[in-house]
Amino acid sequence: MENHLEEFHCQKDDLSRFRAGKFTKKVSDALKELLALDKLGVRVSDPAWNNLSAVVKLDLIDEDTIRI
């Protein structure tokens, strides 16, 4: 058990340098939100947007959010 725990901590230390920190995650989330709003603005400015049903509009917005 002791050996397993020691091995786990060694691996954890090796991989921790590849993890994003709190600040990086916060900036990334803010950028995602900006991209989603920008994409929504592009969609709304398209004349075909007004001809779509509310369900289709929501589906497109959800797809854009997932892709980002």
Number of C-alpha atoms within 10 A of each C-alpha: 6 7 7 9 9 11 11 12 11 11 10 11 10 10 10 10 9 8 9 11 10 9 9 11 12 12 11 13 12 12 13 15 14 12 15 19 15 12 16 17 11 11 16 13 11 10 9 9 14 12 8 11 10 11 9 11 17 12 12 14 17 12 11 15 16 9 9 11
